[in-house]
Amino acid sequence: MLNLSSGGGNSNFLRFSPQANAWTNSEGGEVEIKKVVFDIDNVVTGWLLLGVGVRDWQPDASLGRKGAQPTPEHKRGFEVTFYNKEIGTASWSSNGVGPNMGLEQLYTACAAQREANAGKLPVVEYKGSKMEKIGKGTTRIPQFAIVNWIDRPAGMDAPVEAEEYVAPAPAAAPWPSAAQAAAANKPAARAPAPAAAPAEDEMF
């Protein structure tokens, strides 16, 4: 469907490494992918060249419409967008066999439910990776499950550079008054019930 069977982007990006079986972010740190909104409306396929200090992305004229291969080093690849409040709006791109297969499976599953959820985007959950033998080697295919369809989150189209937050130094505690000292000797009141866990919608 996406024509990914052959052998520039957002500065906030994600990468899946089949060798390490791990996701990393644009800062090189390992991240845990949970539930994310998948922007199925803006999936891009094309030819992607990756090398040391080199990234050349040649998108297709339309989704899955394979153009001429620019060079023998370019491989079929993709660029998609994930979002939740924890990772923000992040681009995931790859030209690896395992990620290509994972994205193909995800897109096909979402496309099958798209008509019944017109105007909405799928919320998908990363379920780990599946090892599979490809030719003489092996790869890992990221696995996703569709858990919901929601309206496009407002934050998905308004990425904001997060400013570093420095907590203020705590103020010195005042010397307790006689009344406060007396109150301190009273039996402790029962602790309030814990707050309810945040609703899933608060993730987006």
C-alpha positions as a Markdown table, in Angstrom:
| # | Residue | x | y | z |
|---|---|---|---|---|
| 1 | Met | 0.0 | 0.0 | 0.0 |
| 2 | Leu | 2.8 | 2.4 | 0.9 |
| 3 | Asn | 5.3 | 0.9 | -1.6 |
| 4 | Leu | 8.1 | 0.5 | 1.0 |
| 5 | Ser | 9.1 | -2.9 | -0.1 |
| 6 | Ser | 12.5 | -2.0 | -1.7 |
| 7 | Gly | 15.6 | -2.6 | -0.2 |
| 8 | Gly | 14.8 | 17.5 | 6.5 |
| 9 | Gly | 12.3 | 17.0 | 9.0 |
| 10 | Asn | 11.1 | 18.1 | 12.4 |
| 11 | Ser | 13.9 | 19.0 | 14.7 |
| 12 | Asn | 12.1 | 17.0 | 17.4 |
| 13 | Phe | 12.5 | 13.5 | 16.2 |
| 14 | Leu | 12.4 | 9.9 | 17.2 |
| 15 | Arg | 14.4 | 7.0 | 16.0 |
| 16 | Phe | 13.8 | 3.2 | 16.4 |
| 17 | Ser | 16.9 | 1.1 | 16.4 |
| 18 | Pro | 16.3 | -2.6 | 15.6 |
| 19 | Gln | 19.8 | -3.5 | 16.7 |
| 20 | Ala | 19.3 | -1.9 | 20.2 |
| 21 | Asn | 15.6 | -2.6 | 20.3 |
| 22 | Ala | 15.1 | 0.9 | 21.6 |
| 23 | Trp | 13.7 | 4.4 | 20.8 |
| 24 | Thr | 15.8 | 7.5 | 21.0 |
| 25 | Asn | 15.0 | 11.2 | 20.7 |
| 26 | Ser | 16.7 | 14.1 | 19.0 |
| 27 | Glu | 19.1 | 14.5 | 22.0 |
| 28 | Gly | 20.3 | 10.9 | 21.7 |
| 29 | Gly | 18.6 | 9.8 | 24.9 |
| 30 | Glu | 16.6 | 6.6 | 25.1 |
| 31 | Val | 12.9 | 7.2 | 25.5 |
| 32 | Glu | 9.9 | 5.0 | 26.3 |
| 33 | Ile | 7.1 | 5.2 | 23.7 |
| 34 | Lys | 3.7 | 4.7 | 25.2 |
| 35 | Lys | 0.4 | 5.9 | 23.7 |
| 36 | Val | 0.8 | 8.5 | 20.9 |
| 37 | Val | -1.5 | 10.2 | 18.4 |
| 38 | Phe | -0.5 | 9.0 | 14.9 |
| 39 | Asp | -0.9 | 11.7 | 12.2 |
| 40 | Ile | -2.3 | 9.4 | 9.5 |
| 41 | Asp | -3.3 | 12.4 | 7.4 |
| 42 | Asn | 0.3 | 13.5 | 6.8 |
| 43 | Val | 2.3 | 10.3 | 6.2 |
| 44 | Val | 5.0 | 10.8 | 3.6 |
| 45 | Thr | 6.9 | 8.2 | 1.7 |
| 46 | Gly | 10.0 | 8.6 | -0.4 |
| 47 | Trp | 13.7 | 7.8 | -1.0 |
| 48 | Leu | 15.9 | 8.4 | 2.1 |
| 49 | Leu | 19.7 | 8.4 | 2.2 |
| 50 | Leu | 21.3 | 8.1 | 5.6 |
| 51 | Gly | 25.0 | 8.1 | 6.3 |
| 52 | Val | 27.6 | 9.6 | 8.6 |
| 53 | Gly | 26.7 | 13.3 | 8.7 |
| 54 | Val | 24.4 | 12.8 | 5.6 |
| 55 | Arg | 20.6 | 12.8 | 5.3 |
| 56 | Asp | 19.0 | 13.3 | 2.0 |
| 57 | Trp | 15.2 | 13.0 | 1.9 |
| 58 | Gln | 13.4 | 12.9 | -1.5 |
| 59 | Pro | 9.7 | 12.6 | -0.8 |
| 60 | Asp | 7.3 | 11.0 | -3.3 |
| 61 | Ala | 5.0 | 13.2 | -5.3 |
| 62 | Ser | 2.1 | 11.5 | -3.5 |
| 63 | Leu | 1.8 | 8.8 | -0.9 |
| 64 | Gly | 3.2 | 5.5 | -2.1 |
| 65 | Arg | 3.9 | 6.8 | -5.6 |
| 66 | Lys | 7.5 | 5.6 | -6.1 |
| 67 | Gly | 9.6 | 7.8 | -8.2 |
| 68 | Ala | 13.0 | 7.1 | -9.7 |
| 69 | Gln | 15.7 | 6.1 | -7.2 |
| 70 | Pro | 18.1 | 9.1 | -6.9 |
| 71 | Thr | 21.2 | 7.0 | -6.2 |
| 72 | Pro | 21.9 | 3.4 | -5.4 |
| 73 | Glu | 22.5 | 4.4 | -1.8 |
| 74 | His | 18.9 | 5.8 | -1.4 |
| 75 | Lys | 16.5 | 3.4 | 0.1 |
| 76 | Arg | 12.7 | 3.5 | 0.4 |
| 77 | Gly | 11.7 | 5.3 | 3.6 |
| 78 | Phe | 9.0 | 7.3 | 5.3 |
| 79 | Glu | 8.4 | 10.3 | 7.6 |
| 80 | Val | 5.4 | 10.4 | 10.0 |
| 81 | Thr | 4.4 | 12.4 | 13.0 |
| 82 | Phe | 3.6 | 11.2 | 16.6 |
| 83 | Tyr | 2.3 | 13.3 | 19.4 |
| 84 | Asn | 1.5 | 13.3 | 23.1 |
| 85 | Lys | 2.1 | 15.9 | 25.8 |
| 86 | Glu | 5.2 | 14.1 | 27.0 |
| 87 | Ile | 7.2 | 14.0 | 23.8 |
| 88 | Gly | 5.5 | 16.9 | 22.0 |
| 89 | Thr | 5.1 | 16.8 | 18.2 |
| 90 | Ala | 7.8 | 14.4 | 17.0 |
| 91 | Ser | 8.9 | 13.2 | 13.6 |
| 92 | Trp | 9.7 | 9.5 | 13.1 |
| 93 | Ser | 11.5 | 8.6 | 9.8 |
| 94 | Ser | 13.5 | 5.6 | 8.7 |
| 95 | Asn | 14.6 | 3.6 | 5.7 |
| 96 | Gly | 15.3 | 0.4 | 7.6 |
| 97 | Val | 13.5 | -2.8 | 6.7 |
| 98 | Gly | 12.1 | -3.4 | 10.2 |
| 99 | Pro | 10.7 | 0.1 | 10.7 |
| 100 | Asn | 9.3 | 0.2 | 7.2 |
| 101 | Met | 7.5 | -3.1 | 7.8 |
| 102 | Gly | 6.2 | -1.7 | 11.2 |
| 103 | Leu | 4.9 | 1.5 | 9.6 |
| 104 | Glu | 3.3 | -0.4 | 6.7 |
| 105 | Gln | 1.4 | -2.6 | 9.2 |
| 106 | Leu | 0.4 | 0.4 | 11.3 |
| 107 | Tyr | -0.8 | 2.4 | 8.3 |
| 108 | Thr | -2.8 | -0.5 | 6.9 |
| 109 | Ala | -4.5 | -1.2 | 10.2 |
| 110 | Cys | -5.4 | 2.5 | 10.7 |
| 111 | Ala | -6.6 | 2.9 | 7.1 |
| 112 | Ala | -9.0 | 0.0 | 7.6 |
| 113 | Gln | -10.7 | 2.0 | 10.4 |
| 114 | Arg | -10.4 | 5.5 | 8.9 |
| 115 | Glu | -13.7 | 5.7 | 7.1 |
| 116 | Ala | -15.6 | 4.8 | 10.4 |
| 117 | Asn | -13.6 | 7.6 | 12.2 |
| 118 | Ala | -13.7 | 10.4 | 9.7 |
| 119 | Gly | -12.1 | 13.6 | 10.9 |
| 120 | Lys | -10.3 | 11.9 | 13.8 |
| 121 | Leu | -6.7 | 10.6 | 14.3 |
| 122 | Pro | -5.8 | 7.2 | 15.8 |
| 123 | Val | -4.2 | 6.8 | 19.2 |
| 124 | Val | -1.8 | 4.0 | 19.0 |
| 125 | Glu | 0.1 | 2.1 | 21.7 |
| 126 | Tyr | 3.6 | 0.7 | 21.2 |
| 127 | Lys | 3.6 | -3.0 | 22.1 |
| 128 | Gly | 7.3 | -3.8 | 21.7 |
| 129 | Ser | 9.0 | -5.3 | 18.7 |
| 130 | Lys | 8.9 | -8.6 | 16.8 |
| 131 | Met | 12.1 | -10.2 | 15.7 |
| 132 | Glu | 12.0 | -11.5 | 12.1 |
| 133 | Lys | 14.5 | -13.1 | 9.9 |
| 134 | Ile | 15.1 | -11.2 | 6.6 |
| 135 | Gly | 17.4 | -12.8 | 4.1 |
| 136 | Lys | 20.6 | -13.8 | 5.9 |
| 137 | Gly | 20.0 | -11.5 | 8.8 |
| 138 | Thr | 17.3 | -10.5 | 11.3 |
| 139 | Thr | 15.5 | -7.3 | 12.1 |
| 140 | Arg | 13.0 | -6.1 | 14.6 |
| 141 | Ile | 9.6 | -4.8 | 13.5 |
| 142 | Pro | 7.9 | -2.3 | 15.9 |
| 143 | Gln | 4.4 | -3.3 | 16.8 |
| 144 | Phe | 1.5 | -1.0 | 17.5 |
| 145 | Ala | -2.1 | -1.4 | 18.5 |
| 146 | Ile | -4.9 | 1.1 | 17.9 |
| 147 | Val | -6.6 | 2.0 | 21.1 |
| 148 | Asn | -8.8 | 4.9 | 20.2 |
| 149 | Trp | -9.7 | 7.6 | 17.7 |
| 150 | Ile | -9.8 | 11.3 | 18.8 |
| 151 | Asp | -10.1 | 14.8 | 17.4 |
| 152 | Arg | -6.8 | 16.3 | 16.3 |
| 153 | Pro | -5.2 | 17.7 | 19.5 |
| 154 | Ala | -4.6 | 21.4 | 19.4 |
| 155 | Gly | -1.1 | 21.0 | 20.7 |
| 156 | Met | -0.2 | 18.8 | 17.8 |
| 157 | Asp | -0.1 | 21.8 | 15.4 |
| 158 | Ala | 1.5 | 24.3 | 17.9 |
| 159 | Pro | 4.9 | 22.9 | 18.9 |
| 160 | Val | 6.5 | 25.2 | 21.5 |
| 161 | Glu | 10.2 | 25.3 | 22.5 |
| 162 | Ala | 10.1 | 24.3 | 26.1 |
| 163 | Glu | 12.1 | 26.7 | 28.4 |
| 164 | Glu | 14.2 | 25.3 | 31.1 |
| 165 | Tyr | 12.5 | 25.6 | 34.4 |
| 166 | Val | 14.5 | 26.3 | 37.5 |
| 167 | Ala | 12.7 | 25.8 | 40.8 |
| 168 | Pro | 13.0 | 28.7 | 43.2 |
| 169 | Ala | 14.9 | 28.2 | 46.4 |
| 170 | Pro | 12.5 | 27.4 | 49.3 |
| 171 | Ala | 11.8 | 30.3 | 51.7 |
| 172 | Ala | 13.1 | 29.9 | 55.2 |
| 173 | Ala | 10.4 | 28.6 | 57.5 |
| 174 | Pro | 9.2 | 31.2 | 60.2 |
| 175 | Trp | 9.7 | 30.4 | 63.9 |
| 176 | Pro | 6.4 | 28.7 | 65.1 |
| 177 | Ser | 4.1 | 30.7 | 67.3 |
| 178 | Ala | 2.8 | 29.3 | 70.6 |
| 179 | Ala | -0.5 | 28.4 | 68.9 |
| 180 | Gln | 1.3 | 26.6 | 66.1 |
| 181 | Ala | 3.4 | 24.7 | 68.6 |
| 182 | Ala | 0.3 | 23.6 | 70.4 |
| 183 | Ala | -1.4 | 22.5 | 67.2 |
| 184 | Ala | 1.7 | 20.5 | 66.3 |
| 185 | Asn | 1.1 | 18.3 | 69.4 |
| 186 | Lys | -2.5 | 17.4 | 68.3 |
| 187 | Pro | -3.1 | 13.9 | 66.7 |
| 188 | Ala | -2.4 | 14.0 | 63.0 |
| 189 | Ala | -5.5 | 14.3 | 60.8 |
| 190 | Arg | -6.3 | 11.5 | 58.4 |
| 191 | Ala | -4.6 | 11.9 | 55.1 |
| 192 | Pro | -6.9 | 12.8 | 52.2 |
| 193 | Ala | -7.7 | 10.2 | 49.7 |
| 194 | Pro | -5.3 | 10.1 | 46.8 |
| 195 | Ala | -6.3 | 12.0 | 43.7 |
| 196 | Ala | -7.7 | 10.1 | 40.8 |
| 197 | Ala | -5.3 | 9.1 | 38.1 |
| 198 | Pro | -5.4 | 11.5 | 35.2 |
| 199 | Ala | -7.7 | 10.6 | 32.3 |
| 200 | Glu | -6.2 | 9.2 | 29.2 |
| 201 | Asp | -7.3 | 12.3 | 27.3 |
| 202 | Glu | -4.9 | 14.4 | 29.4 |
| 203 | Met | -2.0 | 12.7 | 27.6 |
| 204 | Phe | -3.0 | 14.5 | 24.5 |
